[in-house]
Amino acid sequence: MPPSRLVLIGIDAASSALVREWAAAGDLPTIAGLLKSGFSATIATPLGVLEGGIWPTFLTSTSPASHGMFSHLKLKPRTYDLEVGMYANRLPVPPFWTHLSRAGKRVAVIDAPFARPVRKLNGIHVTNWGAHDPWCWRRSSWPPHLIGELVRRFGSHPVDTCDIESRSLEDCEDLRARLIAGVEKKTALLRHCLERERWDFFFGVFSESHCAGHQFWHLMDPRHPQHDRKASETLRSTIRDVYRAIDVGVGTILGGVAPGTHVLLMLSHGMGPYYAGSHLLDLVLERLGVNGACAAAPAPRAEGSMSTPGRLLWTLRYLLPYELRLELKSRLPKAVATLRRWTGRPDSNPWCRMRAFAVPSNNMTGAIRINLKGREPEGLVGPGVEYEALRQEIIDALLALKNPETGRPAVQWVARAEDLYEGPRLRDMPDLLVEWDHSAPINTLCSPQIGRVSQAFGGHRTGDHWQNGLLIGRGFRTGEITEPICTQDIAPTILDFFDVPRPATCEGKSALSFLRNG
C-alpha cells in the first residue's frame, strides 16, 4: 500500500461565519462539498495576539510566550524603544515541515506567512511571492533559482500594497480587480507547483482574503459607520467575490490531487468589523493617574500630528533589519538625532516616567506594560505586592468601562499574560491584555472612576482580525467536531499523520486519532 499523502490549503484571515453562510447558500461549492463529505472543526487561536501570534504559533507549535512573535511592533528588551517583532528570522525553531523533510518526506510549501525558505529542504519552499505581509522577509525560495523561474512564468502578484490611506471608490474598484486577479494567478502557481512531482506534503496559502477583509468590510456591511451608499453592488460584494475566487482556486488545485490523497483546508483565523478601543487606553490610564509624564519632559507627538515625511521615515525605520538600524545608529548618531527631531520623537521616551503605559499589540486587543523595577531600565513599580496591586487596580477600572453609545460594557475581559501563556519570552509580553467588545464602534469610554474620555478612531482599515478559524478535512472522519482544535495542535497532527516524531520544542498535541475516529 503506498504511503499516505496530504494536501493542506490555507486561507489567511477569512471569516468562518461568512464562509459557512456562503457555502450553505451555494456561493462556495467547493468548500460546501468538503463540509458535506468531510469533517469541520473550530480552530481555537491564541488569545489576545491575533495577527502577531497566529502564524508563528502554527509554524512552530509553540506559544507566543515561547516564540516571542506576538505583535508587529513590540518593546525591545530592556529599553523603552519599539522594534518590529515579526521578521521571519525571529522564529526560534524551524517550521514543522523541516521535520518532515528530515524524515525523508518530499515537501512543497508556497507562501506560508512569516516563514523564510528552509535551506536544503527535501523539496521546495517559496516565500512571499504573494503573501499579505511581504515585508517580513524578501521574496525568495529553496532552491534559490525557483523564485526566478516562477516570476518569469507567472509574473509578480498584482497586489504589492494592501494598506493605503484615503482610498477612493475608484481605487477600491482597482484593488478589487487586482485581488481577484491575484487569486487566479496564485491558483495557477499552486497548481503548477503541485504538478511538479508527487509530493508527500503540499502546503499552499491564499492571502487575498486577508487584504479584502481589511479594506472592504465597510462596503459590505451597511451598519458600518464608514459604509458608502454610493458604492456599486460590485464593490459591496468584494469580500464574497474574493472568497468565491478562492473557492474556485481550491477546486482547481484539488482537481490535480491523486485519488486517496488526504486534504485539509485551514482558515487560519477570523475577520470582522474593526471595532476596538485600544486608541483610548492611554487616556484611560491618564485618568487613573498611572501614566502621567513629568511636566518638564517633552511628550512625543501623536502619529497623526507628525509631518508626512516624518511618518514615512519613521515607518521605514522599522522596516530596516534591527542589526542594520543598530549599525546606522552607531555610525550616524547625528543623522539619527536629526531624524528624531524632524519626526517629533524625543531622545527621552516619556514611558520611563510612567507607572503603566499602553503598548502595541493585536489591533483588536489592547495591551498594557507595567514599568517594573528590575525589568525596565528605569522601573518605577516594585515587584510583588505593589506590582500586583497596580495590575488589579487597572483591571478593575477597565472592566467598569462602558461604551455610552451602546450602554454595554466596553471590555469583555482583561487577562494577565501569565494566566494565558507560559514560556521563556513571557517577560517580553504585555502585563495585561484587554479584549474589547467588538459589536459596535468605540469612540468614547466612561465610568464613575474615570469620567468620560473620547477620541475618534482614526485607522483606515475597516475590518480586522477576529479570533478562531476553521479546519475542514477530507479523508478523515465526517461531521461537525464540537471540541475546538488549538492552532498549536495542527502541526503535531500533521507530523503524526506521517509517523514523524514531534520535536522536543513542540508544545501542541496531536489530534489525529480524534480526526480519524471521533
N, C-alpha and C positions, 0 to 999 in steps of 0.2 A: 504494500500500500504506500503510495507516495506521501511525503511529509506534507503537513497542512501549510497553507499559505494564508496570509492575512493582508487585506487592504483596509487602511484607515484613511478616511477623508475628513478633514477638519473644516468647519465653518466658523470663522472668527467673529465673536461678539454679535450673534444673531439672537433675536428674541424667540425663546422656545414657545411662548404663548402664541405668537403670531405664526410660527411655523406649524404648530398643531392646528390652529384655526384655518390657515390657508390650505394645509394638506387636506383637512376634512371637507373644505369647500371645492376641492378639485383643482386648485391652482398649482399645487406642488405634487404632481402624480408620482414622481419617483420616490419622494420621501413618504408619501402616503402608502405606496406599495411596501416599502421597508417597514413602516409601522404595522402594517397588516400582517406581514409574513414573518416578522421577527420580534425582538423584544425592544422595549424602551425603558429608560431609567433616568431619573433626575441626577445630574452631576452637582454635588454639593461643593461649591467653590470656596476658597479661603475667605474668611470673613474680614471685611474692612480694608482689603488691599487688592481690589479687583484688577485694575489694568496693570498694576505693577507685579502682582503676585501670581496671576493665573498661569501664564505660560511657563515661567521658571519652575513653578511647583509641579506642573505636568511633566516637564522635560526631565527633572531630576528626582521626582518622588520624594522631595524634601519640603519642609515648611518654610515660609518666609523668614522665620527666625533662624533657619539653618542656611538657606541660600542667600539671604540678605538682599534680595531684589523685591522691593515692595512698593516703590514709588518712583516716578520719573525723576523727581528731584528729592534728595534726602540730605540730612546733615552729614557733612564729612566728620568722621570720628574725631573727638577731642578738639573740635572747633565749633564756631557758630556760622560757618560757611556752608552753602549748599553746593552739592555736586550731582551730576547725573548718575543715577543709580541703576540704569538699565542697559548699559553697554553689554553686548553679548559675551565679551570676555570676562564678565564678572561672575559667570556661573562657576561655583566652586568645584563641581563634579561634572563629568561629561554626561550628555543626554543618554537616555536609556538604550537607544538603538546602537550605541557603541558596544554594549554587552552582547547584543545580537550578532554584531559584526565579529567580535572576538570569538564567538561560539561557531563561526563558520557560516552564518546566515547571510544571504545576499540581500542587501538593504538599499532602498531608494527613498530619499527624504527631500521634499520640494517645498520651500518657503515656510518651514516651521518658524514661527515668530521667536525672535531673541535667541536663535541658535546659529552659531557660526559653523562653517564646514568642519567636519571631523577629518583630520588628515589620516591617510592610509585606511580609510573606511573600506570595508569589503562591499563596495557598491558605489552609489553616487549620492551627493548631498549638494543641494542648491540653496543658497541663502540670498534673500531679498531681491529675487527677480521681480516679485510683485507682492511683497508683504506690506502691511499697513504702517509699520514703523521702521523704514529702511535706514534711518539714522543710527540704529543700534549697531550696525556692522556694515562694512562695504559689500556691495554686490559681488559675490564670489561663489566658488564651488570646489568640490572634490570629485574627480580630479580637476586641477586648475583650468584646464582648457575647455571644460564642459560649458561654463557660463558663456564664453565667447561663441561657442557653437550654437547655443540656444538663442542668444541675442541675434546672431546672424539669421537664424531660421525664423524666429518669431518677433523680432524687434524688442523694444522695451515695453513695459506695462504702460498703458495710456494715462494712468493717474500717477503723477510723481509727487503731488502735494494734496493732501486732503483738506487741511485747515487753512482757510483764507477768511480774513475778517470782511464784513460788509459785502457778502456775495449777493449779487443781484439775481433776479429770476432768470435772466438770460445766462448768467454764469451757472446757475443751478441746472438749466437745460443742458449746458455743455458738460458739466460734471456727470450728470445722469447718463448721457450718451457714452462718456468715456468709461464709467464704471461698468456698464453692460458690455461694452467692447472688451474691457479688461477681463471680465468673466469668460467671455468667449475665447480670448487668447490664452487665458490660464487653462481652460479646458483642453484646448489643443496641445498646449505644452505638457500638461499632465498625462494626457493620453499617449503622446509621443514618448515620454519617459517610461510610462508603464509598459509600452510595447518594445522597449529596447532589449529586454530579455525576461526570463522567468524569475521574478523576484520572490523571495520568501516573504519579505515585509515591504510593503509600499505605503508611503505616507505623503499625502499632498494636502495643502491648505488653501481654501478660498478666503481672501481677506476683504473682498469688496463689500460684504455685508457690514463690516466694521465702519467703514467710511460713510456708507449710506445711512446708517443709524445716527451717527454724529450730526450729519449735515441736513437730513431731510425729515427728521421726526416732526418738526413743527408744521411742515406742509401736509403730512399725513393726518395729523391729529387736530381736528377743528377746535378742541378745547385748549390747545396750547396758546399762551399769550402772544406768541410771535407768529401764529398762524396767519397766512396771507391769502385772503379770499380771491385775490387776482391770479393766484397760481392756477395753471391749467390742470385738468384732470390727469394728464400725463405726469406732471410733476408730483401731484398728490399721491400717485401710485408708485413712486420711485422705489421705495423700500420693497414693496411687494414684487415689482418687476425685477429688481436685483435678485431677490430670493428665487423668483421664477427662473431666471437665467442660471443661477447656481444649481437649481433642481435639474434643469436640462443638462448642465455640465456633469452632475453626479451620474445621471443616467447614461451619458455618453461614455464616461470613464468605466462604469460598471459593465457597459456593453463589451468592453475589451478584457474582462476578467474571465479566467478559465472556470469551467464548472467545478463546483466543490470548494471554491475559494471562500473563506470566511470574510465578512465585511463588517466594519464598524464605521458609523457616521457620528462625529462628535461636534456638537455645538459647544464651544469652549466655555462661554458664559453669556449672560443676557444683555439686553439693550432696552432702554426705556427713556421716558422724558427726563431731561436733566433738571431735576428739582432737588436742590440741596441748600444747606445754609452755611457751608464752610466759609464763605466770604464774610460772614458776620461774626466768626469766632473771636477775632481779635477785639472787636467792640464789646463782646460779652465779657471777655477776660479783663478788659479795661474797667468795665463797670464793677467787676468783682474785686478790683484793686490788686490783681496779681501780676499784671504785665505793664504797669505804668513805668515808662522810661524816665530816667533823670532829666529834669527840665533843661539842663545845660547841654545835654547830648543832642547832636543833630539827628533827627529821625529820617530814615530813608524814605524817599518818595514812593508813593504807590506806583505800581507799574503803569497805570493809566495816565499818570502825570508826567512820565518820562517823555523826552522827545522821541520822535520816530527813529532817528539814527541811534539814539541811546538804547531803545528797546531792542533794535536789531542787533546791535553789538553785544548787548548783554545776553541775548538768546544765543548768538553764535558762540559766545564764550563757553556755554555749556555743551555745545556740540563738539568742541575740541576734546580729544582724549585727555584724561586727567594728568597723565605724565607730561604731555606737551604743555598744558597750562602751567604746571609747576616750573617747567623749563623756561617758558616765556616770562613768568613772574620773577625768576631768579636773574635772568639776563636783561630784562627790560623793566626794571622796577618803576622808572619814571613814567613809562608808557602806561603801565597798569594803574598807577595813581591818577594819571590824566583820564583814563577810561572811567575810573570810579567817580571823578568829579563831573565828567561830562554826562554820565548816566544818572547822576544824583545819588550814587551809592557811597556812603561814608566808609572810611577805613575802619572805624569802630562800629561794630554791629550792636544796636541797642538791645538785642536779645540778652546780652550779657548782664544787663541791669534789670531783667525781669525775672520774676519767680516762676512764671509759666508763660508759654507763647505757642501760637498755632504754627504748625509746620506743614509742608506739602504732604499729601497722601493721595489715596484714591479720591477722585473728584467728588464722588457721591458720599464719601465718609470723611468727616473731619478728623484731624489729628492734633494732639497737644503734647508738647515736650515740657517736662519739669526741669528747671535749671538746677540740677542736683550737684551738691558738693561731692568732689571725688570723681565725677564723671564728666561734667562740663568744665571747661578751663577756668571759668570764674563763677562756679556754682554758688547759689545763694540759699538753697533749701537743704537742710540737713537730712541725711538718710534716716530711715527708721520712722519714728513717731511723727516728726514734722512732715516728712515726705508723704506718708500715708494720710495724714490729716488734710493736707492740701489737696491730694487727689480726691478724697471723699468730698471735700467742700466743693470742688469743681463738678464732680459727678452729680451731686445733689442739685446744684444750681442749673446744670444743663437739663436734667430730667424735669425740671419745673418749667422749662421754657414752653411757650405756646406760640403758634402761628395765628395772629389775630385775624387773618383773612379767612381761616377755616374754623377757628375756635378749638382746634385739636392740638395735642402735644406735638411739638416740632421735632422731638428726638425720640427715636424708637428705643435705643439702648446706648449705654456708654460702657465700654469694657476696658479693663486693664489689659495691657498687651500680654502679660504672663498668664492671664486667665484663658487666653485663646491659643497661645503658642509657647513652645519651648525650643531652645536651640542656642548655639554659640553666638548668633548675631542678634539675640533678643535685646541686648542693651543698645543696639543701634536703632531699634524701632521706637515709634512714639510711645509715651507712657499711657496715653488714653486714646481710644478710638471712638468716634462719635457717629453713630448711624442715624441719619436724618429720616424724617418722614418724607417719602418720595411721591406722595399722592397729589401734591399741589406745589406751586412756586413758593419759595420762602424769601421774602424781601424785608420782613420785619419780624423781630422776636420780642417777646415781652414776658415778664414775670414780676411778682411783687418785689423780688430782691433787686433785679437789675433795672426795672422800669421798662423802657421801650428803646430799642435800637433798630435803625433802619438803614438799609443800603441796597439799591437795586442790583440784581445780579447782572454782571457785565460780560459774561462769556459769549462767544459766538457759536459754540456748539449748542444744539437744542436737544440732542439725545446723548445719553452717556451710559456707562457700564452698569448693569444690574447683576445681582447675584444669580448663581445657579445656571447650569447648562443642561444639555440633553445628550444622552448616549443611546444610539439605536444600533441594533445588531442583527445580522442575517447569518444563519448557520449555527446559531446557538439555540437557546430556548425561545419560546414565543410568549407574547403577552406583556402586560404592564408590570414592571417591577416597582413595588411600593417603597422599598428601602432605597435611599439615595446611595450613590457611589461617589466617594470623595475624589477630587481631582488627583490627589497624590496616589490613589489606588489604581489608576488606569495603566500606568507604566508597569508596575509589577504584575498586573493581569496579563499584559501582552508578553512579558518575559515568561510567565508561567505557561502561556499558550504554546510557546516554543520550547518548553522544558529547559529554559536557561535560568540558572540560579540568580536571584536578585542580589545586587551588591550589598555590602555591609552598610553603606550610606543610605540605602533605601528606607524611607520611613513609612511608606504606604504598605498596604497588604493586598494580596491578590483576591479578586472577586470572581475568578474564572469558574470555580465549582458552582458558585451561585448562578452565574450566567448560563451555565450548561444544564444544571439540574434543578434550580429553583430552591 
